[in-house]
Amino acid sequence: MLRQNMFSRFIDNTKNSPYDFIYQLFYTGLLVTLAMVLVNPDEALKVFIACAALSLPLIGKNIKHVCSNKHNLVLPCMLLLFGLLQIIWVEIFKQPGSAFTGAYRSYQNGGKVMIFAALVLTALTSRAPCATKTRLTSIWVIITAIGLYLFAGYQLAGAPDPIAYRVALGFEHQTGTAYALTLIALLASQAITNLTLKHTVSLYLLHFLISLAVIITTQTRAAILVYPLLSIGLFVMHYRHNRAVLLRALLAFVILVGIAAIPLKSVIENRYQHFLVDLHSYNQSNSNTSIGARLAMQRAGIEAGKEHLWGQPLELRGEAIQQLAVQDTSLQGVLIFIDVHLHNEIIDTFSLKGIPGVVVLLLLYSAMFLRAYWQRSPLLFVISGAITIYGLSDLLLYAKGEALSSVLALCVAAMLVPRTTRERCHD
């Protein structure tokens, strides 16, 4: 009887407030996507697409509120523009039976994710922030981060050679895993500060130690260097007015970096030695290394893009790079990547979409930082910083997993709003 009454009440509430029900599904879907993205990105994308579909009635219902604050529309518009650019470029240049079909599909998928994210971000601005939902979101983000850290530990423990093993979780490439872990760790750091517990600073530092250790297990050099700076930067922005806490915490950060490095010393030393060997090889005109290939890709991408300032297909770029590699043997390391991407967001965009593509990409980056400034959001600032910095050594807005983790971080950052902008729930 009690179950029947509860079900009847649920049906009545849904009938009376259908948009509230849709918003609950939409909000829950985003949290589920966050929990799934590093475990099963393909299934997570399906949930995210469902959230994008649910966003349409929410935007339509609150269109006046959405349009009342033009600042909130700048980032969604730039995501939409860049996504459309990716898709239109593919439609113009992709030929049936192309040897680059896989790469074209990845660019197209990345563009679709950008469009879905534009809808989701717009829907998130359709209602005022809610203190209760923000607290629940904070708890969920922390639980998600802990679950991912445990999953990483499980993978590492089951590896035949833990020192050489690179944790990937559910991603295909460990670098993408490291970038996504950075974003989720930053979200979890903000979530810890949102809860304003008695030992917030201690919990923040403990989380920093664990998350850094997990990121080190991916053996991704960029993330190992960048994540500590971003995490410390986020802490400084939150506690910049409390010098006593700030000074003690900064000392603790230095100590914790050392503690995290001790058990993983051999991993760090191994990656550092490879870095030195790669640089030496590149100076000897050998770019068939990780670092050397990245440096060579930047040179080759610029040269190939100069010939087609308004864009070109992957086939033409590939031919141009092959010719460059024949003329300059120090560019040989690029050849194995010509059917994928050039490991630099700006260079890759310039080499394929020309000047218009670079302008749109830079506008997207600017929109992320402008939104952080307008909302006075330290979290959105460091998330934007991570996406931009990692884009200098890889592509985050390419393919499904990496693009989804990046834009999802922007969406969840909007859900983890500063305390000063929260309001009570009325739904």
N, C-alpha and C positions, 0 to 999 in steps of 0.2 A: 504493500500500500504506500509506504513511504517513497519507494523508488518511483511508483507511478506518479505521485504528487510532484516529485522533483523533476521528472521528465516533462510533465504537463506544464510546470512553471517555466522550464527551459524553452519549451515550444512557444508559450505565450510571450516570453521576453524576446524571443527571436522574431516573432511576428510583429511585436510592437516596435522593436528597434533592430531592424535587419542590418543596418549599416554598422551598428555596434558589434553585431555578431561577425560581420565580414572583417571588421577591423581586428577583432580578437584572433580570427583565423590568420589574417595577414601578419600580425605581430608574432604569433606563435610560429608561423612558417619561417620567418626570418631567423628565429632562434634555433629552430630545427636545422635550417641550412647551415648555420654556424657550426653546430655540433657535427654535421656530416661532411663538411667541405674537405677536411684533411683525411677523412677515412674513406669516403666514396664520392669523389667529386662529380661523377656522372649523375648519380642519384640526387646529390645535393643541388645540382643545376635544375633538375626537374622540379624540385620543391621551390626553388627560387623563381622559376618561370610561373609556377602557380601563384606565387606572391605577386608577381608583376601583373598577372591577370586580375587578381583581387584588388590591386591598386587602382584599376580603372574606375570602378564605381565609387571608390573613396575620393578620388580626385574630382569626379563629376559632381558628387554630392556637396563637396566643400570648395568648389572652384573659386568662389569669391575670396575665401580665406587664403587659398593657395596663391592667388594672384595679388593679394594685398601686400605681400612682402616680396618685392622683386629680387632682393638679395638671395632669398632661398631658391630662386629659380635659375640662378646663374650656373651653378655646378651641374644640375640635371640637364640643362640645355647644352652644356659643353660635352657631357657624356653622350647625349643624344647625337650631337653633331659628329663627334669622333666615331661613334658606332656606325652612323650612316656612311661616313667617309670610308670606313673599312669595307662595308658591304657593297657600296657602289663601285669601289675600286675593283673588288673581286668580280662583280658582274660585268664590268667593262673589259677586263683583261684576261679572265680565265677562259681557256679554250678546252673543248671536250677532248678527253684523252691526254691531257697535259701530264708531263712527268712530275709536275709540281702540285698535283691535285691535293695532296695531304697538307702542304703548306697553305694553299689557298683556303682550304677548309678551316684551318686553324685561325687564319685572319678573319674569316667570316664568322666563326664561332665567337671570337673575341669581340667583334662588332656587335653581335646579337646580345651578348652579356652586357655591353655598355648601354644598349637601348633598354634592356630590362631594368638595369640599375637606375637609369634616369626616371623611369616610372615609379620605382620603389622609393627613391629619395624624395620625389615630389609628393607621394602619398604620405610619407612620414612627416611632411610639413603641413598636412591637411588638418592636423589637430595639434593643440597646444601640448607641450611635454607634460607628463604625468609622474608625480613623485613615486607612487606605488609601483608603476610599471618600470620605472628606472631602477628601483631597488631590486625588483624581481629579475630584471635584465642583468644587473650587476652580479647577482648570485649565480645566474645561469652561465654567464661568461666565465666566471671563476671555476665553476664545476666543469665546464667544457675544457678549459685550459688544463686543469688537473687530469682529466681523462686522457687528453692527448699526451701529456707528459708520461703518464703511466703506460700508454700504448707504445710510446717511443722506447721506454725502458724495457718493455716486453720484447720488442723487436731486437733491441741490442743484446738482451740476455740470451735470446735464442740464436744469435749469430755464431757461426763456427769460429770466427776471428773478430771479436768485438773491437779491437784496436783498428783494424782495417775497414770494418763495416761502416757504411754510411746510412744512417736512418732515413727512410723515405716516407714512412707511414703509408698513406694510400695514393700518393702522387707517383708519377712515372720517374721524375727527376728529383734528386736530392736538393738541388738549388731552389726549385720551386717550393719544396717543403720548408726549407730554411726561411724563405721570404714570408710564406704564409704563417709560420710559427712566430716570426717577429711581429707580425700584425696582430695575431691573437694574443701574444704575450703583452703587447702594449695595451690592448683592450682590457685584459685582465688586470693590468696595473692600475688603469683608471677605475675599474670596477672596485678594486680594493680601497682606493681613496674615496669612492662614492659612499661606501658603507660606513665611513667615519667611526670605526671601532676604536676601542681603547688603545690597542696596540697596532694601529694602522701602519705606522712607519716600520715597525719590526716585520709585519706581514709583507709589506712592500719589498723590503730587503730580502726576506726569505724567498719570495716569489722570483725576485731578480736572480738569485743564486740558482734556483732550480731551472728556470727558463733558459738562462745562459748555458748551463750544462747541457740541456737538451739540444739547444741550437748548435753547440759545439759538436755534438754527435752526428750532425749532418755533414760536417767537415766542409762547410761552405764559407770560404774566407771572408767574403763581403759581409755576410750576416754576423760572423763572429766579431768583426770590427765595428760594424754599424749599430747593431742592437744595443750594446752597452751604452753608447753615446746617446741614443734616442731615449732609452729608459731613464738614464740619469737626467737627461734634458727635461723629460716629462716631470720627474720629481722636483727638479729645481724650479720649474714654472709654477708648481703647486705650492712650494714652501719657500719661495723667494723672499717673503716678508718675515720669515722666522729664521734668523741667522743662526741661532743656537742649534736648532734641529738640523738645519742645512749643513753646517760644518761637520757635525758628528756623522750625519748620513753620508756625506761625500767621502769621509775617511772610511766608513763602513763599506761603501761601494768598492773602493780600491782594494780593501782586504778581501771582499767577496769575489772579486775578479780573480785574485790570486788563489783563493780556495777552490773555485770552479776549475781553474787551470791545472791544479796539482794532479788530480786523478786522470785528467785527460791530457797530461803534459806531452805524452808521446804522439798523440793525435795532432796537437797544435804544432809541435816541432816538425812533424812529418809534412804538414801543409805548408809550413814556413820554408822548409828546405826545398819543396817542390816549387814554391814561388821564386826562390832565388835561382834555381836551375832554369826555370822558364824564362826569367829575365835575361840570364846569361845566354841562353840559346837564342833568344830574340836578337840580342846584340850581335850574335854571330850569323844573322840573317836566316835563322831557323824559326819559323812561326808554327811549327807542328807541335805546339804545346798549348796548355789551357790559357795561360796569360798571353803568350805570343800570338795565338790565333785571335784573341779578342782585340789586341792592338792592331793586328793586321786587318781585321774586319772593319775597324773604324776607318783606316786609310782607304781600303778598297771600296767601302760604302760611299765615302765622300766622292771619290773619283768616278764611280759608276753613276752616282746621282747627278753630277755636274752635266752629264750628257743629256739628261732628260729632267729638266727642272720642273716639269708639270706632271711627272709620274711615268711609270713604265711597268710592264709585266715582269714577273719573276724570271721568265725565260730570257728576256733581254738583259736583265741584271746579271744573271748567271753567265751569259756569254761574255759580257763586259769584264766580269771578274776573272774569268778563265783567261782572257786575253792579257789582263793586267798581270796575272800570275806567271804567264809565259815571259813577259817582259821583265818582271821583277820577281825573282825566285823567293824573296823574303815574304811574299804573299801566298805561298803555297798552302799554308795552314788554313786559309779561308775556304779552300775548295770543298772540304767535307761538310761545310755549313751552308753552301749556296742554295740547297733545297730546303732549308729550314728558315733561319733568320740570322741577323748579324750581331746579336747579343748587345745591342745598345738601342734603346727605344728611339732616340732622336735620329741617330745615323740610319737605322733600319727604315724609319718612316721617310726620311729624306731620300733614300735610295730607291724607294718604291712609289711614294706618293708625292715626291717633290716638295717644292716650297709650300704649296697649300697644306699638305699634310703636316709639315713641321709647325706651321702657324697654328693649326687647330690643336695639335698636341701641346704646344706651349700655352695656349689659351686654357686648355684643360688643366694643366699643372697650376697655372695662375689662379684658376677658379677654385681649386682645392685650398690653396693658401688664403685666398680672399675670404672664403667661407669661414676658415678657421679664425681669421682676424675679425670678421664681422660678428661672429658668435663668441669671440674671446675664448676659444676652445683649445687648450694646450694639447688635448688628445688628438683632435683633428689635425693640428699642426704637425705633430710627430708622425701620424699616419701618412699625411701628405708627403712629409720628408722621406719616409721609408720608401714609398712608391716612386718618388722622383730619384732618390739616390740609387736604389736597386736598378732602376731603369737605365743607369749609366753602364751597367755590366751585364744586363740581361733584358728580356722582354717580359713585363708583367701584364701587359694588356693584350696578350697573344694567347690563343687557345683557351680552353674552357677552365681548367683548374686554376691557373695563375690569375687569369682575368677575374674569375669569380671571387677568389680569396681577396683580391685587391678592392674591388668595388663593394664586396660584402663588408669589409672593414670600414669603409666610408659610411655605409648604412648603419652599422651597429654603433659607430662613433656618434652618429646623430641620435641614436636611442640612449646613449650614455651621456645625456646632456649635463652641463654644470648645474649644481644645486640652485644657483641664483635664478635659473630660468624655469625651474620646475613649478608645476601647479598641481592642485589636487585632481584626482580622477572624478569624472562625472559620468562615466559610462559603465 
